[in-house]
């Protein structure tokens, strides 16, 4: 009996991917292909431009019905409606990986986590920027330091990074918080105490539903300030920087967590890749039938929308 169980554990997890946009094509599909713990057996897409050597279906339900032995699904769709898809997958007995953000509201993701536990299935709300090369080293270094404050600057050109993605401007699409939540995921991983929003200003194009830029003031229970500036209107190179001031000098993460400086000195980052590490974690969760859902980044975004002062700015046309 033990040998049969071991053989079953060694077999690749039969996984499907739903949503074959840029992030799936650039990251998920290559990561699954390179991971011996997984076998990509099906996909869901309405696009006829994507070519894969697996059967493709227009809906999640059709993929599940037509794919015997399907065990897991990675949901790479826009966040609107993602929780409904995850609920359907869990109710059909599938382990679920959620792209970030895991959903459009905190409550619906909390319900998903409870549902996964009830079904004894894995649910993984991923935060890929936490797996950036320099982030684990930054977390290790800062663990025994006293944090005095910090600042986040996260600026990029939306036309370069989200071309033609109209969903990002619709309610639930998060706008500039779609990339900005990556920064918040790193900060909430780095810092020892919970953060909350004390002030927010949201710059919303007059013809859209979500902000194109935002400024946040964050703090923890000791009053440690973290200032956040997010902007989709960047021209030229992106700026994805986090600075944390400590009693042992400043820690600076640049390039979205790819580079680390401590007290002005560059530190060689480990040779880590974000999505391969996510799939290693998902494989472990599937074996354990465990839930890994950290909502700290999403709660900060939700609070920013709740208390933020909205400023109407010029219309945005892609």
C-alpha positions in Angstrom: 0.0 0.0 0.0 2.9 2.4 0.8 4.6 1.7 -2.5 1.3 2.5 -4.3 1.0 5.8 -2.4 4.6 6.8 -3.2 4.1 6.0 -6.8 1.0 8.2 -6.9 2.9 11.0 -5.1 5.6 10.8 -7.7 3.3 11.1 -10.7 3.1 14.5 -12.3 0.1 16.7 -11.4 -2.2 17.0 -14.3 -2.9 20.7 -14.6 -4.9 23.0 -16.9 -4.4 26.7 -17.5 -7.2 29.1 -17.9 -6.5 32.4 -19.6 -3.7 32.4 -22.2 -2.7 36.0 -22.1 0.8 37.5 -21.8 1.5 36.3 -18.2 0.4 32.7 -19.0 2.5 32.6 -22.2 5.5 34.3 -20.8 5.6 32.7 -17.3 3.1 29.9 -16.5 3.4 27.7 -19.6 7.3 27.7 -19.5 7.3 27.1 -15.8 4.9 24.2 -16.0 6.9 22.7 -18.9 10.1 22.9 -16.9 8.7 21.4 -13.7 8.7 17.6 -13.5 5.9 17.8 -10.8 3.4 19.0 -13.4 2.0 17.9 -16.8 0.1 20.5 -18.8 -2.9 18.5 -20.2 -5.4 21.2 -21.3 -6.2 24.9 -21.5 -9.1 27.3 -21.7 -9.0 30.3 -24.0 -11.3 32.1 -26.5 -8.3 33.3 -28.5 -7.5 31.6 -31.8 -4.1 33.1 -31.9 -2.5 31.0 -29.2 -1.1 27.6 -30.2 -0.5 24.8 -27.7 0.1 21.1 -28.0 -2.8 20.3 -25.7 -6.6 20.4 -26.2 -8.1 23.9 -25.7 -11.6 24.7 -24.7 -13.8 27.8 -24.5 -14.9 27.3 -20.9 -13.6 25.9 -17.6 -16.6 23.5 -17.4 -15.9 22.1 -20.9 -12.2 21.5 -20.0 -13.0 19.7 -16.8 -15.7 17.5 -18.5 -13.4 16.6 -21.4 -10.1 16.0 -19.4 -10.1 12.7 -17.4 -7.8 12.8 -14.4 -7.4 16.6 -14.4 -6.2 17.5 -10.9 -5.4 21.2 -10.8 -5.9 24.5 -12.6 -4.0 27.8 -12.8 -6.4 30.7 -13.2 -4.7 33.5 -15.3 -7.8 35.4 -16.2 -8.5 39.0 -15.3 -9.4 39.3 -11.6 -13.1 40.1 -12.3 -14.9 36.8 -12.1 -11.8 34.8 -11.1 -13.3 33.8 -7.7 -16.4 32.4 -9.4 -14.1 30.3 -11.6 -12.1 29.2 -8.6 -15.3 28.2 -6.8 -16.3 26.1 -9.8 -12.9 24.4 -9.9 -12.9 23.6 -6.2 -16.4 22.3 -6.3 -15.3 20.0 -9.1 -12.4 18.6 -7.0 -9.5 20.6 -8.5 -6.6 22.2 -6.7 -6.4 25.9 -7.7 -3.6 28.4 -8.3 -4.7 32.0 -8.5 -2.7 34.7 -10.4 -2.4 38.0 -8.5 -4.5 39.7 -7.4 -6.5 36.6 -6.2 -9.8 38.4 -6.7 -11.6 41.7 -6.6 -12.6 41.6 -3.0 -11.2 40.4 0.3 -14.4 38.6 1.4 -14.7 36.5 -1.7 -11.2 35.2 -1.4 -11.6 34.4 2.3 -14.7 32.4 1.3 -12.6 30.5 -1.3 -10.0 29.7 1.3 -12.6 28.2 3.6 -14.2 26.3 0.7 -10.8 24.8 -0.2 -10.2 23.7 3.4 -13.7 22.1 3.5 -13.0 20.2 0.3 -9.4 19.2 1.4 -8.0 20.9 -1.7 -5.0 23.1 -2.3 -5.6 26.8 -2.9 -2.6 29.1 -3.6 -3.0 32.9 -3.9 0.3 33.8 -5.6 2.4 36.9 -5.1 5.1 36.5 -7.7 7.1 39.6 -6.7 7.8 38.0 -3.3 9.8 35.4 -5.3 12.0 38.0 -7.0 15.7 37.2 -6.7 16.7 39.7 -4.0 13.6 39.5 -1.8 14.4 36.4 0.3 17.9 37.9 1.1 16.2 41.3 2.0 13.8 39.5 4.3 16.6 37.6 6.0 18.7 40.7 6.5 15.9 42.9 7.9 14.5 40.3 10.3 16.5 41.5 13.4 16.6 45.2 12.5 14.5 48.1 13.7 12.5 49.7 10.9 12.2 53.5 11.1 10.4 54.2 7.8 10.4 53.7 4.1 9.2 54.6 0.7 7.9 52.9 -2.4 8.1 54.3 -6.0 6.4 52.1 -8.5 6.1 53.8 -11.9 5.7 52.3 -15.4 4.1 53.0 -18.8 0.7 51.4 -18.9 0.8 51.3 -22.7 4.0 49.2 -22.6 3.0 46.8 -19.8 -0.8 46.5 -20.3 -1.5 47.3 -24.0 -5.1 47.0 -24.9 -6.1 45.5 -21.5 -9.4 47.3 -21.1 -10.3 45.2 -18.0 -7.7 47.0 -15.9 -9.7 50.2 -16.2 -13.0 48.6 -15.3 -14.4 48.2 -11.8 -12.4 45.5 -10.1 -9.5 45.9 -12.5 -7.5 47.8 -9.9 -5.9 50.2 -12.4 -2.4 51.3 -11.2 -2.8 48.9 -8.2 -2.5 45.9 -10.6 1.3 46.5 -10.7 1.3 48.4 -7.5 0.1 45.4 -5.5 3.4 43.8 -6.4 5.2 46.4 -4.4 2.7 46.0 -1.5 3.3 42.2 -1.6 7.0 42.8 -1.1 6.6 45.4 1.7 4.1 43.2 3.6 6.6 40.3 3.4 9.6 42.4 4.5 8.1 44.2 7.5 7.4 42.5 10.8 4.2 44.3 11.7 0.9 44.7 9.9 0.5 47.8 7.8 -2.6 49.9 7.3 -3.6 52.8 5.2 -3.7 56.2 6.9 -4.3 58.4 3.8 -4.7 57.8 0.0 -5.2 60.0 -3.0 -6.4 58.2 -6.2 -6.0 59.9 -9.6 -8.8 58.5 -11.8 -9.2 59.4 -15.5 -12.5 61.0 -16.1 -13.5 58.3 -18.6 -12.4 55.3 -16.5 -13.3 53.5 -13.3 -9.9 52.8 -11.7 -6.9 55.0 -10.9 -4.0 55.8 -13.2 -1.9 57.0 -10.2 -2.1 56.9 -6.5 -0.3 58.1 -3.4 -0.6 56.2 -0.1 0.6 56.8 3.4 1.0 53.5 5.3 1.8 52.9 8.9 2.1 50.0 11.4 0.9 49.9 14.9 4.0 51.7 16.2 3.5 54.6 13.7 6.3 53.6 11.4 5.6 55.5 8.1 5.8 54.0 4.6 5.0 56.4 1.7 3.9 54.8 -1.6 3.8 56.5 -5.0 2.3 54.6 -7.9 2.0 55.9 -11.5 1.0 54.4 -14.8 2.1 57.5 -16.7 5.8 56.9 -16.6 7.8 57.8 -19.7 11.1 56.1 -20.2 12.5 53.4 -18.0 10.4 51.8 -15.3 11.0 52.6 -11.6 10.2 49.8 -9.3 12.0 50.7 -6.0 11.5 50.1 -2.3 13.6 51.7 0.4 13.4 50.7 4.0 15.3 52.7 6.6 16.6 50.7 9.6 18.8 51.2 12.6 21.6 49.4 10.6 21.2 51.6 7.5 18.9 51.6 4.5 17.8 48.6 2.5 16.9 49.3 -1.1 15.3 46.9 -3.5 15.4 47.9 -7.2 14.0 46.5 -10.4 10.9 45.0 -8.7 13.1 43.0 -6.3 15.8 42.0 -8.7 18.6 44.0 -7.1 19.5 44.6 -3.4 21.5 47.4 -1.8 22.3 47.5 1.9 23.7 50.7 3.4 24.6 51.8 -0.2 26.5 48.6 -1.0 25.1 46.3 -3.7 24.5 42.7 -2.7 24.7 39.9 -5.2 21.2 38.4 -5.5 20.5 34.7 -5.6 19.8 33.1 -9.0 16.0 32.8 -8.4 13.1 32.8 -10.8 9.7 33.9 -9.7 7.3 31.6 -11.4 9.3 28.4 -11.2 9.4 29.0 -7.4 5.7 29.6 -7.4 5.1 26.2 -9.1 7.4 24.5 -6.7 5.3 25.9 -3.8 2.0 24.9 -5.6 3.3 21.3 -6.0 4.0 21.1 -2.3 0.5 22.5 -1.5 -1.2 20.0 -3.7 0.7 17.1 -2.1 -0.4 18.4 1.3 -3.9 19.5 0.2 -3.1 22.8 2.0 -4.1 26.5 1.6 -1.7 29.4 1.2 -3.7 32.6 1.0 -2.2 35.8 2.3 -4.5 38.8 1.8 -2.3 41.5 3.4 -1.5 43.2 0.0 -5.1 43.0 -1.2 -6.4 44.5 2.1 -4.2 47.5 1.6 -5.6 48.1 -1.8 -9.1 47.6 -0.5 -8.5 50.2 2.2 -7.0 52.6 -0.2 -10.2 52.5 -2.3 -12.3 52.7 0.9 -10.7 55.8 2.4 -9.0 57.3 -0.6 -9.8 60.8 -1.9 -10.5 60.6 -5.6 -9.2 63.3 -8.0 -10.5 63.4 -11.5 -7.7 63.7 -14.1 -7.5 63.8 -17.9 -9.2 61.0 -19.9 -7.1 58.0 -20.8 -7.3 56.4 -24.2 -5.2 53.3 -25.0 
